[in-house]
């Protein structure tokens, strides 16, 4: 059989990927391993964009370092790939500089919760109006399989060959206690529910946090002899328990035990910018323009002397 001359193939006969309009196809294929859950999380994110229909010129995506940190580079949006642990402060700066933007942070548990944990808790405390999607695969997947802040107790990693003895973060509880407006958790297999949750987060004012439990077939599975990535996905499918509005104190993830998923927190709080505008309006009165510079002296200033 003679080889096909590619130059003779008509453009109209080429089938395009249905999500090509939101992906940078010049950077495809991606780097993720077979059965990695990051790709399906991205699928849910793209589906959420199509469903929510935001103005894409006003959507920015920020990622840090790690396997999930590559997401920003694959999305056909205004995207920023930042240094390790600094995705959230960068996103905060974007939101404050242009409050009309919908800013999404899409990164991993090592980048967001361990290296960048301080930024995470303070962004939730301030109720910054951003969406954070945290792909949690319980391990540092890109840098050698080290134990992380979410690694379940007794799980084995390259730096815990005899089993992890450090208690992991319960991320929904952490985010609820810090003041997040929206908190949810799904696995990478809950595509439709994860999609709907991202849509909810897009429509929510305040700090939204979505945890995505994803298999790491290359390192976590091998270190813990859990079989293939397909075996892990089957386990997640069989062991996930949907329990909306569950008490965050009950959401700890134990090694190879059932995982509670669902929407846990959905509440109203003033955002950081709301609180800023309220305070400055009280100080400067009618002279204060939101996001602008006051036009005159403070209302509590006396002539020639700062009160």
Secondary structure, DSSP 8 states (H G I E B T S, - for coil): -----GGGS-GGG----TTGGGB-GGG-S-S--TT-SHHHHHHHHHHHHHHH---GGGEEEEE-SSSGGGHHHHBSSEEEE--TT-HHHHHHHHHHH-TTSEEEEEEEHIIIIIITHHHHHHHHHHT-S-EEEEEE-SSBTTTT-B--TT--TT--BTTBTT---S----HHHHHHHHT-SEEEEEETT-HHHHHHHHHHHHT--S-EEEEEE---TTTHHHHTT---HHHHHHHHHHHEEE-TT--GGG----TTS-EEEEEEEE-----HHHHHHHHHHHHHGGG--TTS--SS--TT-BTTB--
